[in-house]
Amino acid sequence: MLKTANRVLLGLLGLGLFALGGGVLLGALDLQRHWDFDVPGWWPFRGPDDVVLGTEGRTRWREEGWWWPTVIAVLAVLLALLLWWLLAQRRHRLDRVLVDSEDGAAARLNSRTLENVIEAEAQALDGVSRAHVRLTGRRAAPTARVRLLLEPHADPARALGQLSRETLAHARDSAGLDRLPSKGRLREARHRAKRAT
């Protein structure tokens, strides 16, 4: 999904920049006069003396009270979307993990399958209510991001130790990985207070 979104976004961005650059170049080099063709009436760049943003365009909305807050809000939303997209690039989920099959060829394991197995084993630990696992990094050297929701009676140190020594060790050994670095986040499940009558 992320790869498709990236390709579509980069394709649209590239197409827009190509069209804008071509339009500016068309006017700057006065190609319509040299090659004897007409541009549509709405075309902004008609000759070498035209500018991208003229005086009228720069000063048209300056006196309006809504103009600058709108410009700042649009730019802030655009910046937030770009930052979200940038962060999404860093934390992309692996689609496959390369597994050493001990016959000289590397096999590919669906990372979602490995995540499901780690989640199921982590949820079976004492005091763990729910687990969520995500594999990131490179195919040959994945990193596990584990979030555990602990029951109120759970011992966090014990749960983390079992996760590291048992669950993640099993996953590492079964996938034939030399190491499986992990980052864990523990959170306690909230429960309602019981009313005594």
C-alpha positions in Angstrom: 0.0 0.0 0.0 2.8 2.4 0.9 4.7 1.7 -2.3 1.6 2.3 -4.4 0.9 5.6 -2.6 4.5 6.7 -3.0 4.5 5.9 -6.7 1.2 7.7 -7.3 2.2 10.7 -5.2 5.6 11.0 -6.8 4.1 10.5 -10.3 1.6 13.3 -9.8 4.2 15.6 -8.3 6.6 14.8 -11.2 3.8 15.4 -13.8 2.9 18.7 -12.1 6.5 19.9 -12.0 7.0 18.8 -15.6 3.9 20.7 -16.8 4.9 23.8 -14.8 8.5 23.8 -16.0 7.4 23.1 -19.6 4.9 26.0 -19.4 7.5 28.4 -18.1 10.1 27.2 -20.6 7.5 27.6 -23.4 7.0 31.2 -22.6 10.6 32.1 -21.6 12.0 30.8 -24.9 9.1 32.3 -26.9 8.6 28.9 -28.6 5.0 29.7 -29.7 6.4 32.6 -31.9 9.4 30.6 -33.1 7.4 27.5 -33.9 4.3 29.4 -35.1 1.6 28.0 -32.8 -1.0 29.6 -30.5 -1.5 28.9 -26.8 -5.0 29.0 -25.1 -6.3 32.3 -23.7 -5.9 31.1 -20.1 -2.2 30.3 -20.6 -0.3 32.4 -18.1 3.2 32.5 -19.8 2.9 34.0 -23.3 6.4 35.4 -23.8 9.8 36.1 -22.4 8.6 39.2 -20.5 5.8 37.4 -18.6 6.4 36.5 -15.0 5.1 33.5 -13.0 3.3 35.8 -10.5 2.6 39.4 -11.6 1.9 42.4 -9.5 -1.8 42.0 -9.6 -1.6 38.4 -8.5 0.7 39.3 -5.6 -1.4 42.2 -4.3 -5.0 41.1 -5.2 -6.0 39.7 -1.8 -3.6 41.6 0.5 -6.3 43.9 1.9 -8.7 41.0 2.7 -8.6 39.9 6.4 -9.1 36.2 5.6 -6.2 36.0 3.1 -3.2 35.6 5.4 -4.8 33.2 7.9 -6.0 31.0 5.0 -2.5 31.0 3.4 -0.9 30.1 6.7 -3.5 27.4 7.5 -3.0 25.8 4.0 0.8 25.8 4.3 0.6 24.4 7.9 -1.7 21.5 6.7 0.6 20.9 3.7 3.6 20.8 6.0 1.8 18.4 8.4 0.9 16.1 5.5 4.5 16.1 4.2 5.9 15.3 7.7 3.4 12.5 8.1 4.5 11.1 4.7 8.1 11.4 5.6 7.6 9.6 8.9 5.6 6.9 7.1 8.7 6.2 4.9 10.9 5.5 8.0 8.5 3.0 9.6 7.4 0.9 6.7 6.4 -2.6 7.4 8.4 -5.4 5.9 6.6 -7.6 3.4 9.1 -10.5 3.6 11.9 -11.7 5.8 14.8 -13.6 4.4 15.2 -16.9 6.1 18.4 -19.1 6.0 17.2 -22.4 4.7 20.7 -24.0 5.3 21.0 -25.2 1.7 22.6 -22.1 0.3 19.5 -20.4 -0.9 17.5 -17.9 1.2 13.8 -18.5 1.6 11.3 -15.8 2.0 8.9 -15.7 4.9 5.8 -13.6 4.9 6.5 -11.0 7.7 2.8 -10.8 8.6 2.9 -14.5 9.4 5.9 -14.1 11.7 4.2 -11.1 13.3 1.1 -13.1 14.0 3.1 -15.9 15.6 5.0 -13.5 17.8 1.7 -11.8 18.8 0.0 -15.1 19.7 2.9 -16.3 21.8 3.2 -12.9 23.5 -0.5 -12.8 24.3 -0.1 -16.2 26.0 2.4 -14.8 28.5 1.1 -14.3 32.0 -0.4 -10.9 32.6 -0.5 -9.9 28.9 -3.9 -8.8 27.7 -3.1 -7.9 24.1 0.0 -7.8 22.0 0.8 -6.0 18.7 4.0 -6.7 16.7 5.4 -4.9 13.6 8.5 -5.9 11.8 10.5 -3.1 10.2 14.0 -2.6 8.9 15.7 -4.7 6.2 14.6 -8.1 5.0 17.9 -9.8 6.1 18.0 -7.9 9.4 14.5 -7.1 10.7 13.6 -5.2 13.9 10.6 -6.1 16.0 8.4 -3.3 17.5 6.3 -4.9 20.2 3.5 -3.2 22.1 2.1 -5.1 25.1 -1.1 -4.2 27.0 -0.7 -5.6 30.5 -3.3 -6.7 33.0 -3.4 -4.7 36.2 -1.9 -7.6 38.2 1.0 -8.1 35.7 4.7 -7.6 36.6 6.2 -5.5 33.8 9.8 -6.6 34.4 8.7 -10.3 34.3 6.6 -9.8 31.2 9.4 -8.0 29.4 11.9 -10.7 30.4 9.7 -13.5 29.1 9.1 -11.6 25.9 12.8 -11.2 25.3 14.0 -14.6 26.5 11.2 -16.8 25.2 8.9 -15.2 22.6 11.4 -13.2 20.6 14.1 -15.9 21.0 11.7 -18.5 19.5 10.9 -16.2 16.6 14.6 -15.5 16.0 15.6 -19.2 16.1 12.6 -20.4 14.0 13.4 -17.8 11.3 17.1 -18.7 11.3 18.1 -15.1 12.1 21.4 -14.3 13.8 19.7 -11.6 15.8 16.3 -10.0 16.2 16.6 -6.5 17.8 13.4 -5.3 19.4 11.8 -2.2 20.9 9.1 -2.8 23.4 6.3 -0.6 24.7 4.3 -1.6 27.8 1.0 -0.2 28.8 -1.3 -1.1 31.6 -4.9 -2.0 30.8 -7.4 0.3 32.5 -10.2 -1.3 34.5 -13.2 0.1 36.1 -13.3 0.3 39.9 -15.8 -2.1 41.4 -18.5 -0.6 43.6 -18.9 -2.4 47.0 -22.5 -2.6 48.2 
